Amino acid sequence: MVWAIAVSPLVMVLGLITVLRRPAHWAATAGSALAALLIWWLPEFTFPPSALASGAGAGGLLVLNAAAVMLPGVYLSQVLARREVHRSLQEWVRGLPLAGPAKVALVVVGIAPTVEALTGFGVSLLVTVPVLLALAPPATALRQAILGMNIMPWGTLGLATVIGASLSGTGPLELGSATAVTSFLVFPLVAVWAALLARPRRRTRAAAVAAALGGALSLGLLAFNRLGAVEVAGVLAGLMTTALGVLVLASRNGETGHKAGPLLPPRPVLLAYGLVLALIAVLRAATAAGLPPLALHAGGASFQLLSSPGLPLLATALLLDCGRLHGGDVRASAARVLRPLLALTGFVALGQLMAAGGMIGQLGAAVADAPALVIALAAPALGMLGGFITGSNVGGNALLMPLQGRLAPGDGSLDVWFAALQNSAAGHAVFTSLPMIMLTLAVAGRQARRGAESGLLRFGMRVAGAVYAALAATAAALVLTAG
């Protein structure tokens, strides 16, 4: 019975968001208040005074890590939109010599991951939705667009993976590499689904091309994470997939009969993306050479200013604008980031309260005696629930990463894999969340039909079922191999 009480804050948050349609930051605040009340009221839950300072410090640094990337990332996206970098990227994609289904797959597992990994916050939809609407009817194009939002563990320069590493007590390199394994099957799956939505005449051929592109993204993520480039792995893997797809299709241009556009992205796009990657490389080299990272530590969490991608993002925006801050973009960025940051703060507080107060321990104990295979099948479902509730990979990790650590069976050898399952599952469920669906419809504007929200939600749930099956198969294989 105690476990049912322990899970009640999560049930409340889920009900407030999905049934009552309350904003995520209000739901997180209500969940935190209920958790605090239960800790004060019931003797089964205790919150040691020593945990207050360490929990507040750790939570504060987790939020600071997020804010230091989110604010510059959104500001950069504002600058890129104002300078029409997104528009030039759209026009380049439209002119590529690809057949419809192949172009859709390239957008979903090449262009969208690259843009989303660089900036986050669904900015890639500004590029992909107009392109896909030009290739397919609105109902199909919007479904294809949300499939392109599956890069989330590496979105906003790997923010969810970096914060997930702090929450799970692992390193970003270790968690990023493990997440690339647990997510490996997801990208070919969404690429094939997106291509088949285009109703190609040669379904088998279209599916094979899409699966190859999705596999290229998965392999790129695995390679770049293992090389230590966790923060930029999504950008690099997306660029690699795009380059491979364009080169292969360009070699077949004479066979397809499509008029060839320029194969190299426009100069403004190359300049913006190249500046971010180059500045990150410079900072990495400087810290490796001995430059102090200017770090803060508290409660097992840390914030390292010179290792955060926030500085390269802000520096790129300033360089593009000749060193000047644009007041309108600053205000727009702050407005866009405020609610997600408030929601993240609430979910961090809720996660800290449930962990330090013993609620996570009670939930872990309730399933401790379950067979390892059952636990493996439950882990991705919990992770996806967190991503759906919060509408954020970071928020989902803040909410449920401590619980996943308690679920991992065995002698601790599976801890990092369960953290990776949480990171993958939360990220791959975000496209089904109401905030992401509403953002997609907002970008589509008048081309979105009335009532499209419910149709996209139903479609997202079907895809989520297939994504769960892929993650559960991977989880089962990991547990059976370890056993």
C-alpha positions as CSV (number, residue, x, y, z in Angstrom):
1,M,0.0,0.0,0.0
2,V,2.9,2.4,0.8
3,W,4.1,2.1,-2.8
4,A,0.7,3.3,-4.1
5,I,1.0,6.4,-1.9
6,A,4.6,6.9,-3.1
7,V,3.5,7.0,-6.7
8,S,0.6,9.4,-6.1
9,P,2.6,12.6,-7.0
10,L,3.4,11.1,-10.4
11,V,-0.3,10.1,-10.9
12,M,-1.3,13.7,-9.9
13,V,1.1,15.2,-12.5
14,L,-0.1,12.8,-15.2
15,G,-3.8,13.7,-14.5
16,L,-3.3,17.4,-14.4
17,I,-1.5,17.4,-17.7
18,T,-3.4,14.8,-19.7
19,V,-7.0,15.2,-18.3
20,L,-7.2,18.7,-17.0
21,R,-4.7,20.1,-19.6
22,R,-2.8,22.2,-17.0
23,P,0.6,23.6,-18.0
24,A,3.6,21.5,-17.1
25,H,5.0,24.0,-14.7
26,W,1.8,24.1,-12.7
27,A,1.5,20.3,-12.7
28,A,5.1,20.0,-11.5
29,T,4.5,22.5,-8.7
30,A,1.4,20.6,-7.6
31,G,3.3,17.3,-7.6
32,S,6.1,18.7,-5.6
33,A,3.6,20.1,-3.0
34,L,1.9,16.8,-2.7
35,A,5.3,15.0,-2.2
36,A,6.3,17.5,0.5
37,L,3.0,17.0,2.2
38,L,3.3,13.2,2.2
39,I,6.8,13.4,3.6
40,W,5.6,15.7,6.4
41,W,2.5,13.6,7.2
42,L,3.5,9.9,6.9
43,P,6.3,8.3,9.0
44,E,7.2,5.9,6.1
45,F,8.7,8.9,4.3
46,T,11.5,11.0,5.9
47,F,13.5,13.9,4.6
48,P,16.8,14.2,6.5
49,P,17.8,17.8,7.3
50,S,21.2,17.1,5.8
51,A,19.5,16.3,2.4
52,L,17.9,19.7,2.2
53,A,21.0,21.7,1.4
54,S,22.6,19.0,-0.9
55,G,19.3,18.4,-2.7
56,A,18.8,22.2,-3.2
57,G,22.4,22.6,-4.4
58,A,22.2,19.7,-6.8
59,G,18.8,20.7,-8.2
60,G,20.0,24.3,-8.6
61,L,23.1,23.2,-10.6
62,L,20.9,20.9,-12.8
63,V,18.7,23.8,-13.6
64,L,21.7,26.1,-14.2
65,N,23.1,23.5,-16.6
66,A,19.9,23.6,-18.6
67,A,19.5,27.4,-18.5
68,A,23.1,27.9,-19.7
69,V,22.3,25.9,-22.9
70,M,18.6,26.7,-23.4
71,L,18.8,30.5,-23.3
72,P,21.8,30.8,-25.8
73,G,20.3,28.0,-28.0
74,V,16.9,29.8,-28.3
75,Y,18.7,33.1,-28.9
76,L,20.8,31.6,-31.6
77,S,17.6,30.1,-33.2
78,Q,16.1,33.6,-33.2
79,V,19.2,35.1,-34.9
80,L,19.1,32.3,-37.5
81,A,15.4,32.9,-38.2
82,R,15.9,36.7,-38.5
83,R,18.9,36.2,-40.8
84,E,16.8,33.7,-42.9
85,V,19.3,30.9,-42.4
86,H,16.3,28.5,-41.8
87,R,14.7,29.7,-45.0
88,S,17.8,29.1,-47.1
89,L,18.1,25.6,-45.6
90,Q,14.5,24.9,-46.6
91,E,15.1,26.0,-50.1
92,W,18.2,23.8,-50.4
93,V,16.3,20.8,-49.2
94,R,13.5,21.4,-51.7
95,G,16.0,21.5,-54.5
96,L,17.7,18.2,-53.7
97,P,17.5,15.6,-56.4
98,L,15.6,13.0,-54.4
99,A,12.4,11.1,-55.0
100,G,9.6,12.0,-52.5
101,P,9.9,9.1,-50.1
102,A,13.7,9.3,-50.0
103,K,13.6,13.0,-49.4
104,V,11.1,12.5,-46.6
105,A,13.4,10.0,-44.9
106,L,16.4,12.3,-45.3
107,V,14.5,15.1,-43.7
108,V,13.4,12.9,-40.8
109,V,16.8,11.3,-39.9
110,G,19.2,13.8,-41.5
111,I,18.0,17.4,-41.6
112,A,15.7,17.4,-38.6
113,P,18.2,15.8,-36.2
114,T,21.0,18.2,-37.3
115,V,18.9,21.3,-36.6
116,E,17.3,20.0,-33.4
117,A,20.6,18.8,-32.0
118,L,22.0,22.2,-32.5
119,T,19.2,24.4,-31.1
120,G,16.5,22.3,-29.5
121,F,13.0,23.4,-28.5
122,G,11.4,22.1,-31.7
123,V,13.3,24.6,-33.8
124,S,13.8,22.0,-36.5
125,L,10.0,22.1,-37.1
126,L,10.5,25.6,-38.6
127,V,12.6,23.9,-41.3
128,T,11.0,20.5,-41.7
129,V,7.3,21.4,-41.6
130,P,7.3,23.7,-44.7
131,V,9.4,21.2,-46.6
132,L,7.2,18.3,-45.8
133,L,4.0,20.2,-46.5
134,A,5.4,20.8,-50.1
135,L,5.8,17.0,-50.5
136,A,2.6,15.6,-49.0
137,P,-0.9,16.5,-47.9
138,P,-1.0,18.3,-44.6
139,A,-2.2,15.4,-42.5
140,T,0.7,13.2,-43.8
141,A,3.3,15.9,-43.6
142,L,2.5,16.7,-40.0
143,R,2.9,13.1,-39.0
144,Q,6.2,12.9,-40.8
145,A,7.3,16.1,-39.1
146,I,6.8,14.8,-35.6
147,L,8.7,11.6,-36.4
148,G,11.7,13.9,-37.0
149,M,11.7,14.9,-33.3
150,N,13.2,11.6,-32.1
151,I,16.8,12.9,-31.7
152,M,15.9,14.3,-28.2
153,P,18.6,12.5,-26.1
154,W,21.1,14.6,-28.2
155,G,18.8,17.6,-28.7
156,T,20.1,21.0,-27.6
157,L,23.6,19.8,-27.8
158,G,23.1,16.7,-25.7
159,L,21.5,18.5,-22.8
160,A,19.3,15.6,-21.6
161,T,22.3,13.2,-21.7
162,V,24.6,15.5,-19.8
163,I,21.9,16.1,-17.1
164,G,21.0,12.5,-17.1
165,A,24.6,11.6,-16.4
166,S,24.6,13.9,-13.3
167,L,21.3,12.3,-12.1
168,S,22.5,8.8,-12.5
169,G,26.1,9.2,-11.3
170,T,27.6,8.2,-14.6
171,G,29.7,10.2,-17.0
172,P,28.3,11.9,-20.1
173,L,30.6,9.7,-22.3
174,E,29.4,6.5,-20.7
175,L,25.7,7.4,-20.7
176,G,25.9,8.8,-24.3
177,S,27.5,5.6,-25.6
178,A,25.0,3.4,-23.8
179,T,22.1,5.6,-25.1
180,A,23.3,5.2,-28.6
181,V,23.0,1.4,-28.2
182,T,19.5,1.5,-26.6
183,S,18.2,3.9,-29.2
184,F,19.8,2.1,-32.1
185,L,16.6,0.5,-33.5
186,V,14.5,3.6,-33.2
187,F,15.9,5.7,-36.0
188,P,15.5,3.1,-38.8
189,L,12.0,2.5,-37.5
190,V,10.9,6.1,-37.7
191,A,12.6,6.6,-41.0
192,V,10.8,3.7,-42.6
193,W,7.5,4.8,-41.1
194,A,7.9,8.3,-42.5
195,A,8.8,7.0,-46.0
196,L,5.9,4.6,-46.1
197,L,3.5,7.4,-45.1
198,A,4.3,8.9,-48.5
199,R,2.6,5.9,-50.1
200,P,5.5,5.1,-52.5
201,R,4.9,2.9,-55.6
202,R,7.9,0.8,-54.7
203,R,7.3,0.2,-51.0
204,T,10.1,-2.3,-50.4
205,R,12.7,-0.1,-52.2
206,A,11.5,3.0,-50.3
207,A,11.6,1.2,-47.0
208,A,15.1,-0.2,-47.7
209,V,16.5,3.3,-48.5
210,A,14.8,4.8,-45.4
211,A,16.1,2.0,-43.2
212,A,19.7,2.6,-44.5
213,L,19.5,6.3,-43.7
214,G,18.1,5.6,-40.2
215,G,20.9,3.0,-39.7
216,A,23.5,5.6,-40.8
217,L,22.2,8.0,-38.1
218,S,22.3,5.2,-35.5
219,L,25.8,4.2,-36.4
220,G,26.9,7.9,-36.5
221,L,25.5,8.5,-33.0
222,L,27.3,5.4,-31.7
223,A,30.6,6.3,-33.3
224,F,30.6,10.0,-32.2
225,N,29.5,9.2,-28.7
226,R,32.3,6.6,-28.3
227,L,34.7,9.1,-29.6
228,G,33.7,11.4,-26.8
229,A,31.8,14.0,-28.8
230,V,28.6,13.6,-26.8
231,E,27.3,17.1,-27.0
232,V,27.8,17.4,-30.7
233,A,27.0,13.8,-31.6
234,G,23.5,14.6,-32.9
235,V,24.8,17.4,-35.1
236,L,27.6,15.4,-36.5
237,A,25.6,12.2,-37.0
238,G,22.8,14.2,-38.7
239,L,25.3,16.0,-41.0
240,M,26.9,12.6,-41.8
241,T,23.6,11.0,-42.6
242,T,22.6,14.0,-44.8
243,A,25.9,14.0,-46.6
244,L,25.8,10.3,-47.3
245,G,22.2,10.5,-48.5
246,V,22.8,13.4,-50.8
247,L,26.0,11.9,-52.3
248,V,24.4,8.5,-52.9
249,L,21.3,10.1,-54.5
250,A,23.3,12.5,-56.5
251,S,25.2,9.6,-58.1
252,R,21.8,8.3,-59.2
253,N,20.5,11.6,-60.4
254,G,20.8,10.6,-64.1
255,E,18.6,7.6,-63.4
256,T,15.9,9.4,-61.4
257,G,15.4,12.2,-64.0
258,H,15.1,14.8,-61.2
259,K,16.5,18.2,-61.8
260,A,19.5,18.6,-59.7
261,G,19.8,21.5,-57.2
262,P,23.0,22.5,-55.4
263,L,24.4,19.6,-53.4
264,L,26.3,21.7,-50.9
265,P,24.2,23.6,-48.3
266,P,24.0,27.4,-48.6
267,R,26.9,29.4,-47.2
268,P,24.9,30.9,-44.3
269,V,24.0,27.4,-43.1
270,L,27.6,26.2,-43.3
271,L,28.8,29.3,-41.5
272,A,26.4,29.1,-38.6
273,Y,26.8,25.3,-38.0
274,G,30.6,25.5,-38.6
275,L,31.0,28.3,-36.1
276,V,29.3,26.3,-33.3
277,L,31.3,23.2,-33.9
278,A,34.6,25.0,-34.2
279,L,34.0,27.0,-31.0
280,I,33.1,23.8,-29.1
281,A,36.3,22.2,-30.4
282,V,38.4,25.2,-29.3
283,L,37.0,25.2,-25.8
284,R,37.5,21.4,-25.5
285,A,41.1,21.8,-26.7
286,A,41.6,24.6,-24.2
287,T,40.3,22.7,-21.2
288,A,42.3,19.6,-22.3
289,A,45.4,21.8,-22.3
290,G,44.8,22.7,-18.7
291,L,42.5,25.8,-18.8
292,P,40.3,25.6,-15.6
293,P,36.7,24.7,-16.5
294,L,35.3,27.2,-13.9
295,A,33.3,24.5,-12.2
296,L,30.7,24.5,-9.4
297,H,29.9,21.4,-7.4
298,A,27.0,20.6,-5.0
299,G,25.2,17.4,-3.9
300,G,26.8,15.2,-6.6
301,A,26.0,17.6,-9.4
302,S,28.3,20.0,-11.2
303,F,28.3,22.9,-13.6
304,Q,31.4,23.6,-15.7
305,L,31.1,26.9,-17.6
306,L,33.8,26.2,-20.2
307,S,32.5,22.7,-20.9
308,S,28.9,23.9,-21.4
309,P,27.8,24.4,-25.0
310,G,26.1,27.6,-24.0
311,L,29.2,29.8,-24.6
312,P,29.8,28.5,-28.2
313,L,26.1,29.0,-29.0
314,L,26.1,32.6,-27.6
315,A,29.4,33.4,-29.3
316,T,28.1,32.2,-32.6
317,A,25.0,34.4,-32.4
318,L,27.2,37.4,-31.5
319,L,29.6,36.7,-34.3
320,L,26.8,36.4,-36.8
321,D,25.4,39.8,-35.6
322,C,28.9,41.5,-35.5
323,G,29.1,41.4,-31.7
324,R,25.8,43.0,-31.0
325,L,22.9,41.7,-28.9
326,H,19.5,42.1,-30.5
327,G,17.1,43.3,-27.8
328,G,14.0,41.9,-29.5
329,D,15.6,38.5,-29.8
330,V,16.7,38.6,-26.2
331,R,13.2,39.3,-25.0
332,A,11.7,36.6,-27.3
333,S,14.2,34.1,-26.1
334,A,13.5,34.8,-22.5
335,A,9.8,34.5,-23.1
336,R,10.2,31.1,-24.9
337,V,12.5,29.7,-22.2
338,L,10.7,30.8,-19.1
339,R,7.9,28.2,-19.0
340,P,10.2,25.2,-19.9
341,L,12.7,26.3,-17.2
342,L,9.9,26.7,-14.6
343,A,8.6,23.2,-15.5
344,L,12.1,21.8,-15.3
345,T,12.6,23.4,-11.9
346,G,9.4,21.8,-10.7
347,F,10.3,18.4,-12.0
348,V,13.8,18.6,-10.5
349,A,12.3,19.5,-7.2
350,L,9.8,16.7,-7.4
351,G,12.5,14.2,-8.3
352,Q,14.7,15.3,-5.4
353,L,11.9,15.2,-2.9
354,M,10.8,11.7,-4.0
355,A,14.4,10.4,-4.0
356,A,15.5,11.9,-0.6
357,G,12.1,11.3,1.0
358,G,12.2,7.6,0.4
359,M,9.4,7.4,-2.2
360,I,11.7,6.2,-4.9
361,G,13.1,3.6,-2.5
362,Q,9.5,2.4,-1.8
363,L,8.8,2.1,-5.5
364,G,12.0,0.3,-6.1
365,A,11.4,-2.1,-3.2
366,A,7.9,-2.9,-4.6
367,V,9.4,-4.3,-7.8
368,A,12.6,-5.6,-6.4
369,D,11.4,-9.2,-6.3
370,A,10.0,-9.2,-9.8
371,P,11.8,-11.2,-12.5
372,A,14.6,-9.4,-14.2
373,L,12.9,-9.7,-17.6
374,V,9.7,-8.1,-16.2
375,I,11.7,-5.2,-14.8
376,A,13.4,-4.8,-18.2
377,L,10.1,-4.5,-19.9
378,A,8.8,-2.0,-17.4
379,A,11.9,0.3,-17.6
380,P,11.3,1.8,-21.1
381,A,7.5,2.1,-20.3
382,L,8.4,4.3,-17.3
383,G,10.8,6.3,-19.2
384,M,8.3,7.0,-22.0
385,L,5.7,8.0,-19.4
386,G,8.2,10.5,-18.0
387,G,8.8,12.0,-21.4
388,F,5.1,12.2,-22.3
389,I,4.2,13.8,-18.9
390,T,6.9,16.5,-19.0
391,G,7.1,17.0,-22.8
392,S,10.8,17.1,-22.3
393,N,13.7,14.6,-22.3
394,V,15.4,16.7,-19.6
395,G,12.2,16.9,-17.5
396,G,11.6,13.1,-17.9
397,N,15.1,12.3,-16.7
398,A,14.8,14.7,-13.7
399,L,11.6,13.0,-12.7
400,L,12.4,9.3,-13.2
401,M,16.1,8.8,-13.5
402,P,16.5,8.1,-9.7
403,L,13.8,5.4,-10.0
404,Q,15.5,3.7,-12.9
405,G,18.7,3.4,-10.9
406,R,16.7,1.5,-8.2
407,L,15.1,-0.8,-10.8
408,A,18.3,-2.1,-12.4
409,P,18.7,-5.7,-11.3
410,G,21.8,-7.6,-10.4
411,D,25.2,-6.4,-9.0
412,G,25.2,-2.9,-10.5
413,S,26.5,-3.9,-13.9
414,L,23.2,-2.9,-15.5
415,D,22.9,0.5,-13.8
416,V,24.3,2.5,-16.8
417,W,22.1,0.5,-19.2
418,F,18.9,1.3,-17.2
419,A,20.0,5.0,-17.1
420,A,20.4,4.8,-20.9
421,L,16.9,3.2,-21.3
422,Q,15.4,6.1,-19.3
423,N,17.3,8.6,-21.4
424,S,16.2,7.0,-24.7
425,A,12.6,6.3,-23.7
426,A,12.0,9.8,-22.3
427,G,13.5,11.4,-25.4
428,H,11.6,9.2,-27.9
429,A,8.3,9.9,-26.2
430,V,8.5,13.6,-26.4
431,F,7.1,13.8,-29.9
432,T,3.8,12.3,-28.5
433,S,3.4,15.1,-25.9
434,L,0.8,17.8,-26.2
435,P,3.3,20.7,-26.2
436,M,5.2,19.2,-29.1
437,I,2.0,18.5,-31.1
438,M,0.7,22.0,-30.5
439,L,4.0,23.5,-31.7
440,T,3.8,21.4,-34.9
441,L,0.3,22.6,-35.5
442,A,1.4,26.2,-34.8
443,V,4.2,26.0,-37.4
444,A,1.8,24.5,-40.0
445,G,-0.7,27.4,-39.4
446,R,-3.7,27.4,-41.7
447,Q,-2.7,24.2,-43.4
448,A,-3.5,22.3,-40.2
449,R,-7.1,21.0,-40.2
450,R,-9.4,21.7,-37.3
451,G,-9.2,18.7,-34.9
452,A,-5.8,17.7,-36.2
453,E,-4.5,17.7,-32.6
454,S,-6.4,14.5,-31.7
455,G,-5.4,12.8,-34.9
456,L,-1.7,13.6,-34.3
457,L,-2.0,12.3,-30.7
458,R,-3.5,9.0,-31.8
459,F,-0.8,8.7,-34.5
460,G,1.9,9.5,-31.9
461,M,0.5,6.8,-29.6
462,R,0.7,4.2,-32.4
463,V,4.3,5.1,-33.1
464,A,5.1,5.1,-29.4
465,G,3.9,1.6,-29.2
466,A,6.4,0.5,-31.9
467,V,9.2,2.6,-30.2
468,Y,8.4,0.9,-26.9
469,A,8.7,-2.5,-28.6
470,A,12.1,-1.6,-30.0
471,L,13.3,-0.3,-26.6
472,A,11.8,-3.3,-24.8
473,A,13.6,-5.8,-27.1
474,T,16.9,-4.0,-26.5
475,A,16.2,-4.0,-22.7
476,A,15.4,-7.7,-22.7
477,A,18.5,-8.5,-24.7
478,L,20.7,-6.6,-22.2
479,V,19.2,-8.3,-19.2
480,L,19.4,-11.8,-20.7
481,T,23.0,-11.2,-21.8
482,A,23.9,-9.9,-18.3
483,G,22.2,-12.9,-16.7
